[in-house]
């Protein structure tokens, strides 16, 4: 074994461990979003069908309905084999109502979803706040896709 190799391996392992610890989610109790709707999500669709035509191409998106108290699901086709799914209830001020008693919801425009009352804009590629105020990112659901069926669940 090369002598320099035996010194590099421990350093690389330490760097990988440090990167893992920095990137892992925080265990702080206050980082949990209290606005997450308590709803069971388990939806399976065929995104290649004409019924879900908006999802047939990368970058396509559509709204799906879900049981109350959810306001629905935003499904976004990230690439040919990966989908992202988010709760349509805004994560920061979900019960805020603005003009004409219209309560807040998320509306998709391209790569972004915007809260209709607060104006906060979220990036659909990662769920983070792009512009505006707020503490929490979009509420993301798990997805699996086998080439034919897409399952969205929590």
N, C-alpha and C positions, 0 to 999 in steps of 0.2 A: 504494500500500500504506500502510496506517495505520502511523505511526511506532512506536506502542506494540506493534504486532503483531510487528515485526521484532525486538524485544527479548524478547518472550514466547516465541517459537518456540525459540530456543537454550536457554532455561531449561527449557522443557518437554522438549526432547530430552535434556538432561542428567538430568532427573528420571526419565525413562523408562529411560535407560541404567542409572542407579543402582538403580532398582527391579528391573531385569532381573538385574543382578549380585548383588544381595542375595537374590533368589528362586531363582537357579540353584543346582543341587546342588553341594555341595562336591567338590573334586577330591582331598581328603585320602584317602590310602590306608586309614587306619584307620576311615573311615566306611563302608566296604564290609562288608556282613554276611557273615561267614565261615560262617554256618549255612545259607546258601541251598543247597537241594539241587541237585545237578548232574543235572538231569533236563530232557528235552525235552518241552515242553508245546505241543500243537497240537490243540485239541479244537473241533469245530463241532457245535452243537446247535440245535434249533428251540425256543426258549423259549415259543413260543405254543402248542405241542402239549400235549395232556393228560398226556403222560409227564413234562413239566416244569411241571406245574400250579402248583407253589409259586412259579415265576418269572413267572406270568401277570399279577401285579399289582405295582405299585410298592411297594417295601419287602419284597417276597418274597425268599426265599433258599433255597438248597439246597446239599448237598454233592455233588460229582462225584468219581469215582475217577480216579486217575492212576497212571502207572508208578512203581515204586519208584525212588529212595528218597523220593519225595513221599508224603505221608500223605493226599493228596487236595486238592481245590480247593473253596473256599467261593465261590459265585457269589451276588451280591447285586444286585437290580434297583434301581438308583439313581433312575431316572426312566423315562418311557415309551420312550426311545430309548437309554438308557445303562445299562450293566452294569459292576459292579466284580468283579474276581476276585482272590482271595488264596490263597496256599499255606496248607494246613491245618497244616503243621508250625510249631510256635511259633518265632518268630524269635530268641528270647533264650536259652532253655535247652531246646533241642529233644530232648536225650537224658535229661532228668531223669525219674526214675521216683518215684512216690509210693506210697501205701499199697497193699499187695497186688500189688506188681510191675506196677502199671498205669502205663504210660508216658504222658507228657504229650501232649496234643493240644488243638486249639482247638474249642470248642463254642459255637455261635451262640445268642444270646438277644436278640432284637429288633435294635437297632442295634449290638450289641456281640458280640465273640468273646472268650471267656475261656479262658486256659490252665488245664487241669484240675489241674495239680500246683502251679504257682506262684501261681495266682490272679490273675495279671496280666490286665487287661481292655483290649481294643483297640477303638477306634471303627471300625466298618465303613464309615463315610462317607469317612474319610481314611486309615485304617490306623494312625493314631498311638496310642500308649499313652494310655489314658483313666485308668486307675488301676493302681497297682502299680509294680514296679521293672522296669527293663530299659533297654537302650541302643538297640534297633532297633525300627522300626515293622514292621507286617505286610509280608510279601513279596508284592508285587502283580504280577499278570500283565497283559499288554496285552489289550484287548478291542476288537472291532469288531462292530457290529450294523447290518444293512441293512434292518431292519424285519421280516425273516423269519428269518434265520440269525444266530446269535451265534458268533463265533470267539474262542477264548481261546488265547493263545500267548505265548511268551517270545522 
